[in-house]
């Protein structure tokens, strides 16, 4: 077994162990959040989004629905987007809408820490070098979140006429640079640091 294969197996084992150990806490929390989503707006509790996984394989990412059911419009949202529900705005602020991705981790489609999965329709904007982020499993949290954690507010301050064009030109390249650095410098200590910062940010 190669060193990279061993590291991948160890990372996978750690992901599963962390999800299973924390399930007694996360399961009740997700139950309460699911009830809040269902009680405050009509439509499904879970939003399923197409995202790119390892090697560019497309999978369904699970999130709590934060927008009105059947909403149309750009895939990138502003902070004041009228499609976002009142509960959805709160879920997004604390990144709690991402909790259902624990199922994606258990299914082997994602890791707890890794590059955030991107919409397949934006793959055309990746350079050959940037596609290296697709060589690892995407994560529930990543180093890029600390730079663009409140991405909607960042876009709102810039006030672009075309939010998707702004995202592709100004935000995505920076995010991918951070994610590429993570892929090249990956280590257990780095993952633990990112995870600790993520948990801390949820309570601040």
Secondary structure, DSSP 8 states (H G I E B T S, - for coil): --HHHHHHHHHHHHHHHHHHHHHHHHHHHHHHHHHHHHHHSSS-SEEEEEEE-GGG-EEEEEEE--B-TT--S-SS--TT-TTB-HHHHHHHHTTGGGTTHHHHHHTTSEEEESS----GGGGGG--TTGGGGGGS-EEEE-GGGGTSTTHHHHHHHHT-SSHHHHIIIIIHHHHHHHHHHHHHT--HHHHHHHHHHHHHHHT-
